[in-house]
Amino acid sequence: MRELNREINQEIEREYALRRNNAFARAESISKEVHLAYPEILECEQAINQHGISYLQASLNNNKVEQDLASRELAMHQMKLHSLLKEYGLSPDYDEPKWHCSLCQDTGMAGNRYCSCYDKLRQEKLARLLPSALLPDARFENWDLRIYPEEINADGRNMKPRKYMATLKDIVHTYCEHFAALENKNLFFSGQEGSGKSWVISSIAAEISQKGYAVFMLPAAVFFDLTQEWHQLKNSFRPDPDRFREMRLLTEALWDCDLLILDDLGTESQKDASYTDLLLLLDDRHRENLHTVIASNLSANDLRRVYDKRIASRISGNFLCYQLPPVDLRRQVSVD
């Protein structure tokens, strides 16, 4: 993901530079307006600067008399400026830049660490590179287990969906809490339409993104469309250079991001899907110890009927598989 990171980092640097330039430009504009409206403020500020320089020179020359004189003049004009600003209803820092982020002053660094706004900006840049299936309100704090029935009978079996989903919530929350240290890095969620799969995986995506990791969540159909276009571009005699570069970055991101989430696997057009690409993706990400989460209407066993048996084998062998209760929540709340 080095090339993608370089591109994103350059965009972020440009964004911070623009923010700083805008902050300085606004400060300068406000300063000019104030000086034009209240010239006595400008005179007072100029006197403060002049006496400040005199004080510094006297200190360097060890001239106590000149130093005391400059100090008195400096204090007098500072008091006068304070009085003028109060009289005209101006803040003492009216001419200071108003930063987009006061913590890092639009540098991206707070002390010797990246500022929280840097992580947020990076995720915004990454998110725009691929269409997302993320449900915007999906957060662990927004889970309402009451929408699941206490008990149902499915295929002659008594099930307790609400209790099951409470346990599943604890599992996926633990997955997010210990994301970097987990041995089992891959999750597979299956269930019928409306059972809440997209809500579950969106909650995971939101939580991991908030921790500063690179997360991509997209429909499986989009993944197959992208890989198909990428192959076409590579085989084209004269591909569009901008689209070629963009697709190269997107493909790299899919293979190398910290967490890749594919939603609705099994709903893609069979004739357009390249299962070799999916197999390569799963193998490469497993080999690189990267996290992958998949949601599908198909169970792990049903995958063998639709996909290459090697794909079903990878999911059965390398993923922790969870099947959501057979309920349809779409009439109650949009969760899938």
PEBELQUI-V977686 format. One line per field, one symbol per residue. burial: + if it has 16 or more other ideal C-beta (glycine too) atoms within 10 Angstrom, else -. A space follows every 50 residues. Layout:
# PEBELQUI-V977686
burial: ???
This chain:
# PEBELQUI-V977686
burial: +--++-++---+--++--++--+---+--++--++--+--+--++-++-- ++-++--+--------+--++-++--++-++--++----+---++-+-++ +--+++++------+-+++-+++-+++--+-++++--+----+---++-- --------+-++-++--+---+--++--+-----+++++++--+++++++ +++++++++---+++++++++++++++--+--+-------------+-++ ++++-+++++++++++-+----+---+++-++--++---+++++++++-+ --++-++---+++++--++--++++-+-+-----++
